[in-house]
């Protein structure tokens, strides 16, 4: 069953569907509407797939694609990172560090930076200037979109803001 899910998420029809998004909220909405992605989220909630998702991220990052074009695994990597983060896997920050500097990524880099902004110990250990970028203001909304029950509790966004403020101050 996981092979079918991974195959679909790493395929062209999935990438074409979610890559029509012109902003991060639309991208996340497209992910949330995808039944296969929701199925992977349900399995990840059981805690048995995090290691396998990490293996897929590693394999996709090591795949050599044509440097003249966008990385063909951008949507897949973003999806896998979001699933790990959404399910509060401790592996989310580890794989976000691996993805954040990978070449020719857009959505995956955005998700990775969002994750790193929400993990203070990782953020402090990295050079602050590498994590902060011109996209920081946009990341506030992105953080909320990645979190479980986003937008249903104002305490969640306040907590995140406090953590980020503390990290940036250090």
DSSP file (Angstrom, degrees, kcal/mol; ACC not computed):
  #  RESIDUE AA STRUCTURE BP1 BP2  ACC     N-H-->O    O-->H-N    N-H-->O    O-->H-N    TCO  KAPPA ALPHA  PHI   PSI    X-CA   Y-CA   Z-CA
    1    1 A X     >        0   0    0      0, 0.0     4,-2.0     0, 0.0     5,-0.1   0.000 360.0 360.0 360.0 -43.4    0.0    0.0    0.0
    2    2 A X  H  >  +     0   0    0      1,-0.2     4,-3.3     2,-0.2     5,-0.3   0.872 360.0  56.8 -63.4 -36.6    2.8    2.5    0.8
    3    3 A X  H  > S+     0   0    0      1,-0.2     4,-2.5     2,-0.2    -1,-0.2   0.899 107.3  48.9 -61.4 -39.1    4.5    1.8   -2.5
    4    4 A X  H  > S+     0   0    0      2,-0.2     4,-2.1     1,-0.2    -2,-0.2   0.921 113.4  46.8 -64.6 -44.0    1.3    2.8   -4.3
    5    5 A X  H  X S+     0   0    0     -4,-2.0     4,-2.6     2,-0.2     5,-0.2   0.943 114.7  45.8 -63.5 -48.9    1.1    6.0   -2.2
    6    6 A X  H  X S+     0   0    0     -4,-3.3     4,-2.1     1,-0.2    -2,-0.2   0.910 111.7  52.7 -61.1 -42.7    4.7    6.9   -2.7
    7    7 A X  H  < S+     0   0    0     -4,-2.5    -1,-0.2    -5,-0.3    -2,-0.2   0.897 111.8  45.5 -60.7 -41.2    4.5    6.1   -6.4
    8    8 A X  H >< S+     0   0    0     -4,-2.1     3,-1.5     1,-0.2     6,-0.5   0.943 113.0  48.5 -67.9 -47.8    1.5    8.4   -6.8
    9    9 A X  H 3< S+     0   0    0     -4,-2.6    -2,-0.2     1,-0.3    -1,-0.2   0.806 114.6  46.8 -64.8 -28.9    3.0   11.3   -4.8
   10   10 A X  T 3< S+     0   0    0     -4,-2.1    -1,-0.3    -5,-0.2    -2,-0.2   0.390  98.6  99.0 -92.0   3.5    6.2   11.0   -6.8
   11   11 A X  S <> S-     0   0    0     -3,-1.5     4,-1.9    -4,-0.2     5,-0.1  -0.418  83.0-112.3 -92.0 166.4    4.4   10.9  -10.1
   12   12 A X  H  > S+     0   0    0      1,-0.2     4,-2.9     2,-0.2     5,-0.2   0.859 110.8  58.7 -65.7 -38.6    3.7   13.5  -12.7
   13   13 A X  H  > S+     0   0    0      1,-0.2     4,-1.9     2,-0.2    -1,-0.2   0.915 108.9  46.0 -60.4 -40.1   -0.1   13.7  -12.2
   14   14 A X  H  > S+     0   0    0     -6,-0.5     4,-2.4     2,-0.2     5,-0.3   0.950 114.0  47.9 -64.5 -48.6    0.3   14.6   -8.6
   15   15 A X  H  X S+     0   0    0     -4,-1.9     4,-2.3     1,-0.2    -2,-0.2   0.903 111.7  50.4 -59.5 -42.2    3.0   17.2   -9.3
   16   16 A X  H  < S+     0   0    0     -4,-2.9     4,-0.4     1,-0.2    -1,-0.2   0.879 110.9  49.9 -64.3 -37.1    0.8   18.7  -12.1
   17   17 A X  H >< S+     0   0    0     -4,-1.9     3,-0.6    -5,-0.2    -2,-0.2   0.940 119.2  33.6 -68.1 -48.4   -2.2   18.9   -9.8
   18   18 A X  H >< S+     0   0    0     -4,-2.4     3,-1.2     1,-0.2    -2,-0.2   0.755 108.7  66.2 -83.5 -23.0   -0.5   20.6   -6.9
   19   19 A X  T 3< S+     0   0    0     -4,-2.3    -1,-0.2    -5,-0.3    -2,-0.2   0.506  79.9  79.7 -79.2  -2.1    1.9   22.8   -8.9
   20   20 A X  T <  S+     0   0    0     -3,-0.6    -1,-0.3    -4,-0.4    -2,-0.1   0.636  70.9 110.8 -74.2 -11.0   -0.8   24.8  -10.4
   21   21 A X    <   -     0   0    0     -3,-1.2     3,-0.1     1,-0.1    -3,-0.0  -0.340  53.0-165.0 -64.2 140.6   -0.9   26.7   -7.2
   22   22 A X  S    S+     0   0    0      1,-0.1     2,-0.3    -2,-0.0    -1,-0.1   0.452  73.3  28.1-106.8  -2.5    0.3   30.3   -7.4
   23   23 A X  S  > S-     0   0    0      1,-0.1     4,-2.1     0, 0.0     5,-0.1  -0.958  86.4-104.0-148.9 169.1    0.7   30.8   -3.6
   24   24 A X  H  > S+     0   0    0     -2,-0.3     4,-2.7     1,-0.2     5,-0.2   0.880 115.8  54.6 -66.1 -39.6    1.5   28.7   -0.6
   25   25 A X  H  > S+     0   0    0      1,-0.2     4,-2.4     2,-0.2    -1,-0.2   0.912 110.4  47.4 -60.5 -41.2   -2.1   28.6    0.8
   26   26 A X  H  > S+     0   0    0      2,-0.2     4,-2.5     1,-0.2    -1,-0.2   0.889 110.5  52.6 -67.1 -38.9   -3.4   27.3   -2.6
   27   27 A X  H  X S+     0   0    0     -4,-2.1     4,-2.1     2,-0.2    -2,-0.2   0.940 111.5  45.8 -59.8 -47.8   -0.6   24.7   -2.7
   28   28 A X  H  X S+     0   0    0     -4,-2.7     4,-2.8     1,-0.2    -2,-0.2   0.892 110.9  53.2 -64.2 -39.9   -1.5   23.5    0.8
   29   29 A X  H  X S+     0   0    0     -4,-2.4     4,-1.6    -5,-0.2    -1,-0.2   0.911 107.9  51.0 -61.3 -41.7   -5.2   23.4   -0.1
   30   30 A X  H  X S+     0   0    0     -4,-2.5     4,-0.7     1,-0.2    -2,-0.2   0.899 111.1  48.7 -63.1 -39.6   -4.4   21.3   -3.2
   31   31 A X  H >< S+     0   0    0     -4,-2.1     3,-1.1     1,-0.2    -2,-0.2   0.938 109.5  51.9 -62.7 -46.0   -2.5   18.9   -0.9
   32   32 A X  H 3< S+     0   0    0     -4,-2.8    -1,-0.2     1,-0.3    -2,-0.2   0.779 107.9  52.2 -64.0 -26.7   -5.4   18.7    1.6
   33   33 A X  H 3< S+     0   0    0     -4,-1.6     2,-0.6    -5,-0.2    -1,-0.3   0.651  86.8  98.6 -82.4 -15.2   -7.8   17.9   -1.2
   34   34 A X    <X  -     0   0    0     -3,-1.1     4,-2.0    -4,-0.7     5,-0.2  -0.629  62.4-155.6 -80.4 119.5   -5.7   15.0   -2.5
   35   35 A X  H  > S+     0   0    0     -2,-0.6     4,-2.2     1,-0.2    -1,-0.2   0.862  91.7  53.2 -63.6 -38.0   -7.0   11.7   -1.1
   36   36 A X  H  > S+     0   0    0      2,-0.2     4,-2.2     1,-0.2    -1,-0.2   0.902 109.2  49.0 -66.5 -40.4   -3.7    9.9   -1.4
   37   37 A X  H  > S+     0   0    0      2,-0.2     4,-2.2     1,-0.2    -1,-0.2   0.897 111.1  50.5 -63.9 -40.3   -1.9   12.6    0.6
   38   38 A X  H  X S+     0   0    0     -4,-2.0     4,-2.3     2,-0.2    -2,-0.2   0.880 108.3  53.1 -64.6 -36.9   -4.6   12.4    3.2
   39   39 A X  H  X S+     0   0    0     -4,-2.2     4,-2.2     2,-0.2    -2,-0.2   0.914 108.5  48.9 -64.0 -42.5   -4.2    8.6    3.3
   40   40 A X  H  X S+     0   0    0     -4,-2.2     4,-2.6     1,-0.2    -2,-0.2   0.890 109.6  53.2 -63.1 -39.0   -0.4    9.0    3.9
   41   41 A X  H  X S+     0   0    0     -4,-2.2     4,-2.0     2,-0.2    -2,-0.2   0.913 107.8  50.4 -61.3 -42.9   -1.2   11.5    6.7
   42   42 A X  H  X S+     0   0    0     -4,-2.3     4,-0.7     2,-0.2    -2,-0.2   0.918 112.6  46.4 -62.4 -42.8   -3.5    9.0    8.3
   43   43 A X  H ><>S+     0   0    0     -4,-2.2     5,-0.9     1,-0.2     3,-0.8   0.896 111.0  52.1 -66.4 -39.5   -0.8    6.3    8.2
   44   44 A X  H ><5S+     0   0    0     -4,-2.6     3,-1.7     1,-0.2    -1,-0.2   0.837 100.0  63.4 -66.1 -31.8    1.8    8.7    9.5
   45   45 A X  H 3<5S+     0   0    0     -4,-2.0    -1,-0.2     1,-0.3    -2,-0.2   0.778  95.5  60.1 -62.8 -25.3   -0.5    9.6   12.4
   46   46 A X  T <<5S-     0   0    0     -3,-0.8    -1,-0.3    -4,-0.7    -2,-0.2   0.616 111.0-127.1 -77.0 -12.4   -0.1    5.9   13.5
   47   47 A X  T < 5S+     0   0    0     -3,-1.7    -3,-0.2    -4,-0.3    -2,-0.1   0.590  81.6 103.5  82.8  11.7    3.6    6.6   13.8
   48   48 A X  S   <S+     0   0    0     -5,-0.9     4,-0.2     1,-0.1    -4,-0.1   0.516  73.7  51.6-104.3  -5.2    4.8    3.7   11.6
   49   49 A X  S  > S+     0   0    0     -6,-0.3     4,-2.8    -5,-0.2     5,-0.3   0.533  74.9  94.8-112.0  -6.2    5.7    5.5    8.4
   50   50 A X  H  > S+     0   0    0      1,-0.2     4,-2.4     2,-0.2     5,-0.1   0.899  89.3  47.8 -55.7 -45.0    8.1    8.3    9.4
   51   51 A X  H  > S+     0   0    0      1,-0.2     4,-2.0     2,-0.2    -1,-0.2   0.894 112.8  48.8 -63.2 -40.1   11.2    6.3    8.8
   52   52 A X  H  > S+     0   0    0     -4,-0.2     4,-1.9     2,-0.2    -2,-0.2   0.880 109.8  51.4 -68.2 -37.9    9.9    5.2    5.4
   53   53 A X  H  X S+     0   0    0     -4,-2.8     4,-2.4     2,-0.2    -2,-0.2   0.917 108.8  52.4 -64.1 -41.6    9.0    8.8    4.4
   54   54 A X  H  X S+     0   0    0     -4,-2.4     4,-2.5    -5,-0.3    -2,-0.2   0.895 106.9  52.4 -59.1 -40.9   12.6    9.8    5.4
   55   55 A X  H  X S+     0   0    0     -4,-2.0     4,-2.3     1,-0.2    -1,-0.2   0.887 108.8  50.2 -62.4 -38.5   14.0    7.1    3.2
   56   56 A X  H  X S+     0   0    0     -4,-1.9     4,-2.6     2,-0.2    -2,-0.2   0.908 109.7  50.6 -66.6 -41.2   11.9    8.5    0.3
   57   57 A X  H  X S+     0   0    0     -4,-2.4     4,-2.5     1,-0.2    -2,-0.2   0.936 111.1  49.1 -60.6 -45.7   13.1   12.0    1.0
   58   58 A X  H  X S+     0   0    0     -4,-2.5     4,-1.6     1,-0.2    -2,-0.2   0.916 112.0  48.3 -60.2 -44.2   16.7   10.8    1.0
   59   59 A X  H  X S+     0   0    0     -4,-2.3     4,-0.8     1,-0.2    -1,-0.2   0.908 112.5  48.0 -64.2 -42.2   16.2    8.9   -2.3
   60   60 A X  H  < S+     0   0    0     -4,-2.6     3,-0.5     1,-0.2    -1,-0.2   0.876 110.5  51.7 -68.3 -36.7   14.6   11.9   -4.0
   61   61 A X  H  < S+     0   0    0     -4,-2.5    -1,-0.2     1,-0.2    -2,-0.2   0.830 109.9  49.4 -67.8 -30.9   17.3   14.2   -2.8
   62   62 A X  H  < S+     0   0    0     -4,-1.6     2,-0.3    -5,-0.2    -1,-0.2   0.606  86.0 107.2 -84.7 -10.6   20.0   11.9   -4.2
   63   63 A X     <  -     0   0    0     -4,-0.8     2,-0.7    -3,-0.5    10,-0.1  -0.524  68.5-137.0 -69.5 128.0   18.3   11.6   -7.6
   64   64 A X        +     0   0    0     -2,-0.3     2,-0.3     3,-0.0    -2,-0.1  -0.779  29.8 175.9 -90.7 117.7   20.2   13.5  -10.2
   65   65 A X        -     0   0    0     -2,-0.7     2,-0.2     4,-0.1     6,-0.1  -0.741  44.5 -70.9-117.1 168.9   17.9   15.5  -12.5
   66   66 A X    >   -     0   0    0     -2,-0.3     3,-1.7     1,-0.2    -1,-0.1  -0.394  37.8-147.9 -62.4 120.8   18.6   17.9  -15.3
   67   67 A X  T 3  S+     0   0    0      1,-0.3    -1,-0.2    -2,-0.2     4,-0.1   0.581  91.1  71.1 -70.5  -8.5   20.0   21.1  -13.7
   68   68 A X  T 3  S+     0   0    0      2,-0.1    -1,-0.3     0, 0.0     2,-0.2   0.621 100.5  49.9 -79.7 -11.6   18.4   23.2  -16.5
   69   69 A X  S <  S-     0   0    0     -3,-1.7     3,-0.1     1,-0.1    -4,-0.1  -0.752  98.4 -77.8-125.6 167.9   14.9   22.6  -15.0
   70   70 A X        -     0   0    0     -2,-0.2     2,-0.3     1,-0.1    35,-0.1  -0.276  62.8 -91.0 -56.3 147.3   13.0   22.7  -11.8
   71   71 A X    >   -     0   0    0     33,-2.3     3,-1.6     1,-0.2    35,-0.1  -0.512  33.5-143.4 -62.2 122.8   13.7   19.8   -9.5
   72   72 A X  T 3  S+     0   0    0     -2,-0.3     4,-0.2     1,-0.3     3,-0.2   0.618  96.4  57.6 -68.4 -10.0   11.0   17.2  -10.5
   73   73 A X  T 3> S+     0   0    0      1,-0.2     4,-3.1   -13,-0.1     5,-0.3   0.274  71.7 107.9-102.2  10.7   10.6   16.1   -6.9
   74   74 A X  H <> S+     0   0    0     -3,-1.6     4,-2.4     1,-0.2     5,-0.2   0.933  82.5  41.8 -55.2 -53.3    9.7   19.5   -5.5
   75   75 A X  H  > S+     0   0    0      1,-0.2     4,-2.3     2,-0.2    -1,-0.2   0.884 116.0  50.3 -64.7 -38.9    6.1   18.7   -4.8
   76   76 A X  H  > S+     0   0    0     -4,-0.2     4,-2.7     2,-0.2    -2,-0.2   0.938 111.6  47.0 -64.7 -46.9    6.9   15.3   -3.5
   77   77 A X  H  X S+     0   0    0     -4,-3.1     4,-2.5     1,-0.2     5,-0.2   0.912 112.6  50.0 -62.2 -42.7    9.5   16.5   -1.1
   78   78 A X  H  X S+     0   0    0     -4,-2.4     4,-2.4    -5,-0.3    -1,-0.2   0.913 111.8  49.1 -61.0 -42.6    7.2   19.3    0.1
   79   79 A X  H  X S+     0   0    0     -4,-2.3     4,-2.5     2,-0.2    -2,-0.2   0.933 111.4  47.9 -63.7 -47.4    4.4   16.8    0.7
   80   80 A X  H  X S+     0   0    0     -4,-2.7     4,-2.2     1,-0.2    -2,-0.2   0.911 112.9  48.5 -62.6 -42.7    6.6   14.4    2.6
   81   81 A X  H  X S+     0   0    0     -4,-2.5     4,-2.7     1,-0.2     5,-0.2   0.921 111.6  50.0 -62.6 -42.9    8.0   17.2    4.8
   82   82 A X  H  X S+     0   0    0     -4,-2.4     4,-3.4    -5,-0.2     5,-0.2   0.904 109.0  51.5 -64.1 -40.4    4.5   18.5    5.5
   83   83 A X  H  X S+     0   0    0     -4,-2.5     4,-1.8     2,-0.2    -1,-0.2   0.930 111.9  47.0 -62.2 -44.5    3.3   15.0    6.5
   84   84 A X  H  <>S+     0   0    0     -4,-2.2     5,-2.9     2,-0.2     8,-0.3   0.934 117.0  43.3 -61.8 -45.3    6.2   14.6    8.9
   85   85 A X  H ><5S+     0   0    0     -4,-2.7     3,-2.0     1,-0.2    -2,-0.2   0.928 111.0  53.9 -66.4 -45.4    5.6   18.1   10.4
   86   86 A X  H 3<5S+     0   0    0     -4,-3.4    62,-0.2     1,-0.3    -1,-0.2   0.854 111.7  45.9 -58.0 -36.2    1.9   17.7   10.5
   87   87 A X  T 3<5S-     0   0    0     -4,-1.8    -1,-0.3    -5,-0.2    -2,-0.2   0.227 114.4-118.9 -94.7  14.3    2.2   14.5   12.5
   88   88 A X  T < 5 +     0   0    0     -3,-2.0     2,-0.3     1,-0.2    -3,-0.2   0.813  48.2 174.0  56.0  37.7    4.9   16.1   14.8
   89   89 A X    > < -     0   0    0     -5,-2.9     3,-1.7    -6,-0.2     4,-0.4  -0.560  37.1-137.3 -73.7 135.5    7.6   13.6   13.8
   90   90 A X  T 3> S+     0   0    0     -2,-0.3     4,-0.7     1,-0.3     3,-0.4   0.690 103.0  67.7 -64.8 -15.5   11.0   14.4   15.3
   91   91 A X  H 3> S+     0   0    0      1,-0.2     4,-2.6     2,-0.2     5,-0.3   0.641  77.7  82.5 -76.9 -14.2   12.3   13.6   11.8
   92   92 A X  H <> S+     0   0    0     -3,-1.7     4,-2.1    -8,-0.3    -1,-0.2   0.923  94.1  43.1 -58.5 -46.6   10.7   16.7   10.3
   93   93 A X  H  > S+     0   0    0     -4,-0.4     4,-2.1    -3,-0.4    -1,-0.2   0.891 112.1  54.4 -68.2 -38.6   13.5   19.0   11.3
   94   94 A X  H  X S+     0   0    0     -4,-0.7     4,-1.2     1,-0.2    -2,-0.2   0.943 114.5  39.4 -59.9 -47.9   16.2   16.6   10.3
   95   95 A X  H  X S+     0   0    0     -4,-2.6     4,-2.0     1,-0.2    -1,-0.2   0.801 109.8  60.5 -75.3 -28.0   14.8   16.2    6.8
   96   96 A X  H  X S+     0   0    0     -4,-2.1     4,-2.6    -5,-0.3    -1,-0.2   0.905 103.1  52.5 -62.9 -39.9   14.0   19.9    6.6
   97   97 A X  H  X S+     0   0    0     -4,-2.1     4,-0.5     1,-0.2    -1,-0.2   0.871 110.3  48.2 -61.6 -36.6   17.7   20.6    7.1
   98   98 A X  H  < S+     0   0    0     -4,-1.2    -1,-0.2     1,-0.2    -2,-0.2   0.860 117.5  40.8 -71.1 -35.2   18.5   18.3    4.3
   99   99 A X  H >< S+     0   0    0     -4,-2.0     3,-1.9     1,-0.2    -2,-0.2   0.825  96.2  76.3 -83.5 -33.0   16.0   19.8    1.9
  100  100 A X  H 3< S+     0   0    0     -4,-2.6    -1,-0.2     1,-0.3    -2,-0.1   0.779 104.3  35.5 -57.1 -31.5   16.5   23.5    2.7
  101  101 A X  T 3< S+     0   0    0     -4,-0.5    -1,-0.3    -3,-0.2    -2,-0.1   0.356  87.0 121.0-104.3   5.8   19.7   23.8    0.7
  102  102 A X    X   -     0   0    0     -3,-1.9     3,-0.6     1,-0.1     2,-0.1  -0.426  67.9-106.1 -68.9 144.9   18.9   21.5   -2.1
  103  103 A X  T 3  S+     0   0    0      1,-0.2    -1,-0.1    -2,-0.1   -32,-0.1  -0.344  87.5  12.2 -76.3 152.9   18.9   23.1   -5.5
  104  104 A X  T 3  S+     0   0    0      1,-0.2   -33,-2.3   -34,-0.1     2,-0.4   0.773  87.0 133.7  60.8  35.9   16.0   24.1   -7.7
  105  105 A X    <   +     0   0    0     -3,-0.6    -1,-0.2   -35,-0.1   -33,-0.1  -0.872  22.4 164.7-112.6 148.9   13.3   23.7   -5.2
  106  106 A X  S  > S+     0   0    0     -2,-0.4     4,-2.2   -35,-0.1     5,-0.1   0.591  78.2  29.8-121.5 -69.2   10.4   26.0   -4.4
  107  107 A X  H  > S+     0   0    0      1,-0.2     4,-2.6     2,-0.2     5,-0.2   0.913 122.5  50.3 -63.8 -42.8    7.6   24.4   -2.4
  108  108 A X  H  > S+     0   0    0      1,-0.2     4,-2.7     2,-0.2    -1,-0.2   0.905 111.2  48.4 -64.5 -40.6    9.9   22.0   -0.6
  109  109 A X  H  > S+     0   0    0      2,-0.2     4,-2.8     1,-0.2     5,-0.2   0.912 111.2  51.6 -64.1 -40.6   12.3   24.8    0.4
  110  110 A X  H  X S+     0   0    0     -4,-2.2     4,-2.0     2,-0.2    -2,-0.2   0.927 112.5  44.5 -61.1 -46.8    9.4   26.8    1.6
  111  111 A X  H  X S+     0   0    0     -4,-2.6     4,-2.5     2,-0.2    -2,-0.2   0.916 113.1  51.9 -64.3 -43.2    8.1   24.0    3.7
  112  112 A X  H  X S+     0   0    0     -4,-2.7     4,-2.5     1,-0.2    -2,-0.2   0.923 110.6  47.2 -61.0 -45.3   11.6   23.2    5.0
  113  113 A X  H  X S+     0   0    0     -4,-2.8     4,-1.9     1,-0.2    -1,-0.2   0.880 110.8  53.0 -64.5 -36.9   12.2   26.8    6.1
  114  114 A X  H  X S+     0   0    0     -4,-2.0     4,-0.7    -5,-0.2    -2,-0.2   0.919 110.0  47.7 -63.1 -43.9    8.8   26.9    7.8
  115  115 A X  H >< S+     0   0    0     -4,-2.5     3,-1.2     1,-0.2     4,-0.3   0.932 110.8  51.0 -62.1 -45.9    9.6   23.8    9.7
  116  116 A X  H >< S+     0   0    0     -4,-2.5     3,-1.0     1,-0.3     7,-0.4   0.831 104.9  56.9 -64.4 -31.8   13.0   25.2   10.8
  117  117 A X  H 3< S+     0   0    0     -4,-1.9    -1,-0.3     1,-0.2    -2,-0.2   0.722 107.6  50.4 -69.0 -19.6   11.4   28.4   11.9
  118  118 A X  T << S+     0   0    0     -3,-1.2     2,-0.5    -4,-0.7    -1,-0.2   0.348  98.1  69.9-100.7   5.1    9.2   26.3   14.3
  119  119 A X    X>  -     0   0    0     -3,-1.0     4,-2.5    -4,-0.3     3,-0.8  -0.807  64.0-172.1-122.6  88.5   12.1   24.3   15.8
  120  120 A X  H 3> S+     0   0    0     -2,-0.5     4,-2.7     1,-0.3     5,-0.2   0.832  81.0  54.2 -54.5 -40.6   14.0   26.7   18.0
  121  121 A X  H 3> S+     0   0    0      1,-0.2     4,-1.4     2,-0.2    -1,-0.3   0.881 112.7  44.1 -65.6 -35.5   16.9   24.4   18.8
  122  122 A X  H <> S+     0   0    0     -3,-0.8     4,-1.4     2,-0.2    -1,-0.2   0.929 113.4  51.2 -70.1 -45.6   17.6   23.8   15.1
  123  123 A X  H  < S+     0   0    0     -4,-2.5    -2,-0.2    -7,-0.4     3,-0.2   0.885 110.0  49.0 -61.2 -39.6   17.2   27.4   14.2
  124  124 A X  H  < S+     0   0    0     -4,-2.7    -1,-0.2     1,-0.2    -2,-0.2   0.858 108.6  53.4 -69.2 -34.3   19.6   28.6   16.9
  125  125 A X  H  < S+     0   0    0     -4,-1.4    -1,-0.2    -5,-0.2     2,-0.2   0.752 103.6  66.7 -75.1 -22.0   22.2   26.0   15.8
  126  126 A X  S  < S-     0   0    0     -4,-1.4     2,-0.3    -3,-0.2     5,-0.0  -0.601 106.8 -87.3 -91.1 158.5   22.1   27.3   12.2
  127  127 A X    >>  -     0   0    0     -2,-0.2     3,-1.5     1,-0.2     4,-1.2  -0.512  36.1-135.8 -64.7 126.3   23.3   30.7   11.3
  128  128 A X  H 3> S+     0   0    0     -2,-0.3     4,-2.8     1,-0.3     3,-0.2   0.825 101.7  59.6 -55.7 -34.7   20.3   33.0   11.7
  129  129 A X  H 34 S+     0   0    0      1,-0.2    -1,-0.3     2,-0.2    -2,-0.1   0.783 101.0  55.5 -68.7 -25.0   20.9   34.7    8.4
  130  130 A X  H <4 S+     0   0    0     -3,-1.5    -1,-0.2     1,-0.1    -2,-0.2   0.861 113.6  39.9 -72.8 -34.2   20.6   31.4    6.6
  131  131 A X  H  < S+     0   0    0     -4,-1.2     2,-0.3    -3,-0.2    -2,-0.2   0.888 106.0  69.9 -84.0 -40.1   17.1   30.8    8.0
  132  132 A X     <  +     0   0    0     -4,-2.8     2,-0.3    -5,-0.2    -5,-0.0  -0.611  65.4 151.4 -79.6 137.7   15.8   34.3    7.8
  133  133 A X    >   -     0   0    0     -2,-0.3     3,-1.8     0, 0.0     4,-0.2  -0.835  63.7 -77.8-148.8-176.1   15.2   35.5    4.3
  134  134 A X  T 3  S+     0   0    0      1,-0.3     3,-0.4    -2,-0.3     4,-0.2   0.651 124.1  64.3 -66.5 -12.6   13.0   37.9    2.4
  135  135 A X  T 3>  +     0   0    0      1,-0.2     4,-1.7     2,-0.1     3,-0.5   0.454  69.4 103.4 -89.1  -0.2   10.2   35.3    2.7
  136  136 A X  H <> S+     0   0    0     -3,-1.8     4,-0.8     1,-0.3    -1,-0.2   0.854  78.5  51.8 -55.2 -40.1   10.0   35.5    6.6
  137  137 A X  H >> S+     0   0    0     -3,-0.4     3,-0.8     1,-0.2     4,-0.6   0.908 110.3  49.2 -64.2 -39.1    6.8   37.6    6.6
  138  138 A X  H 3> S+     0   0    0     -3,-0.5     4,-1.7    -4,-0.2     3,-0.5   0.803 100.1  67.9 -67.3 -28.0    5.1   35.1    4.3
  139  139 A X  H 3X S+     0   0    0     -4,-1.7     4,-3.2     1,-0.2    -1,-0.2   0.760  85.2  69.5 -67.2 -23.9    6.3   32.3    6.5
  140  140 A X  H <X S+     0   0    0     -3,-0.8     4,-1.4    -4,-0.8    -1,-0.2   0.952 107.2  37.5 -58.1 -48.9    4.0   33.4    9.3
  141  141 A X  H  X S+     0   0    0     -4,-0.6     4,-1.9    -3,-0.5    -1,-0.2   0.872 114.9  56.1 -68.5 -36.3    0.9   32.3    7.3
  142  142 A X  H  X S+     0   0    0     -4,-1.7     4,-1.7     1,-0.2    -2,-0.2   0.899 102.4  56.0 -64.0 -40.2    2.8   29.3    6.0
  143  143 A X  H  X S+     0   0    0     -4,-3.2     4,-1.3     1,-0.2     3,-0.4   0.938 108.6  47.3 -55.8 -47.9    3.5   28.1    9.5
  144  144 A X  H  < S+     0   0    0     -4,-1.4    -1,-0.2     1,-0.2    -2,-0.2   0.871 108.4  54.8 -64.0 -36.7   -0.2   28.1   10.3
  145  145 A X  H  < S+     0   0    0     -4,-1.9    -1,-0.2     1,-0.2    -2,-0.2   0.825 109.1  48.8 -66.6 -30.3   -1.0   26.3    7.1
  146  146 A X  H  < S+     0   0    0     -4,-1.7    -1,-0.2    -3,-0.4    -2,-0.2   0.768  94.9  89.8 -79.9 -25.4    1.3   23.5    8.0
  147  147 A X  S >< S-     0   0    0     -4,-1.3     3,-1.1    -3,-0.2   -61,-0.1  -0.376  86.8-101.0 -78.7 149.8    0.1   23.0   11.6
  148  148 A X  T 3  S+     0   0    0      1,-0.3     3,-0.1   -62,-0.2    -1,-0.1  -0.396 108.2  11.0 -61.4 143.6   -2.6   20.6   12.6
  149  149 A X  T >  S-     0   0    0      1,-0.2     3,-2.0     2,-0.1     4,-0.5   0.831  91.7-167.6  55.9  36.3   -5.9   22.4   13.2
  150  150 A X  T <   +     0   0    0     -3,-1.1    -1,-0.2     1,-0.3    -5,-0.1  -0.273  65.8  11.9 -58.5 134.8   -4.5   25.5   11.7
  151  151 A X  T 3  S+     0   0    0      2,-0.3    -1,-0.3    -3,-0.1     3,-0.1   0.387 102.5  94.8  83.2  -4.0   -6.5   28.6   12.3
  152  152 A X  S <  S+     0   0    0     -3,-2.0     2,-0.4     1,-0.2    -2,-0.1   0.632  86.0  40.4 -95.1 -13.5   -8.8   27.0   14.9
  153  153 A X    >>  -     0   0    0     -4,-0.5     4,-1.0     1,-0.1     3,-0.7  -0.956  58.8-162.1-137.9 118.9   -6.9   28.1   18.0
  154  154 A X  H 3> S+     0   0    0     -2,-0.4     4,-2.2     1,-0.2     5,-0.2   0.795  91.7  68.2 -68.4 -25.2   -5.3   31.5   18.3
  155  155 A X  H 3> S+     0   0    0      1,-0.2     4,-2.6     2,-0.2    -1,-0.2   0.861  94.7  57.9 -61.1 -33.6   -3.1   30.2   21.1
  156  156 A X  H <> S+     0   0    0     -3,-0.7     4,-2.3     1,-0.2    -1,-0.2   0.950 108.3  43.4 -62.0 -49.2   -1.3   28.1   18.5
  157  157 A X  H  X S+     0   0    0     -4,-1.0     4,-2.4     1,-0.2    -1,-0.2   0.868 113.9  51.6 -67.6 -33.9   -0.3   31.1   16.4
  158  158 A X  H  X S+     0   0    0     -4,-2.2     4,-2.2     2,-0.2    -1,-0.2   0.913 109.6  49.7 -67.2 -40.9    0.7   33.1   19.5
  159  159 A X  H  X S+     0   0    0     -4,-2.6     4,-2.4     2,-0.2    -2,-0.2   0.925 111.3  48.9 -62.1 -44.8    2.8   30.3   20.7
  160  160 A X  H  X S+     0   0    0     -4,-2.3     4,-2.7     1,-0.2     5,-0.2   0.935 110.1  51.3 -61.5 -45.7    4.6   30.0   17.4
  161  161 A X  H  X S+     0   0    0     -4,-2.4     4,-2.7     1,-0.2    -1,-0.2   0.897 109.4  50.8 -59.4 -40.1    5.1   33.7   17.2
  162  162 A X  H  X S+     0   0    0     -4,-2.2     4,-2.4     2,-0.2    -1,-0.2   0.923 111.1  47.9 -64.0 -43.7    6.7   33.6   20.7
  163  163 A X  H  X S+     0   0    0     -4,-2.4     4,-2.4     2,-0.2    -2,-0.2   0.929 113.9  46.3 -62.1 -45.2    9.0   30.8   19.7
  164  164 A X  H  X S+     0   0    0     -4,-2.7     4,-2.8     1,-0.2     5,-0.2   0.914 111.9  50.9 -65.9 -42.2   10.1   32.5   16.5
  165  165 A X  H  X S+     0   0    0     -4,-2.7     4,-2.0    -5,-0.2    -1,-0.2   0.912 110.7  49.6 -60.2 -42.7   10.6   35.8   18.3
  166  166 A X  H  X S+     0   0    0     -4,-2.4     4,-1.6    -5,-0.2    -2,-0.2   0.921 112.4  47.2 -62.9 -44.5   12.8   34.2   20.9
  167  167 A X  H  < S+     0   0    0     -4,-2.4    -2,-0.2     1,-0.2     3,-0.2   0.929 113.0  47.9 -63.6 -46.0   14.9   32.4   18.3
  168  168 A X  H  < S+     0   0    0     -4,-2.8    -1,-0.2     1,-0.2    -2,-0.2   0.837 109.4  54.4 -65.8 -31.5   15.4   35.5   16.2
  169  169 A X  H  <        0   0    0     -4,-2.0    -1,-0.2     1,-0.3    -2,-0.2   0.844 360.0 360.0 -70.3 -32.7   16.3   37.5   19.3
  170  170 A X     <        0   0    0     -4,-1.6    -1,-0.3    -3,-0.2    -2,-0.2   0.491 360.0 360.0 -73.3 360.0   19.0   35.0   20.3
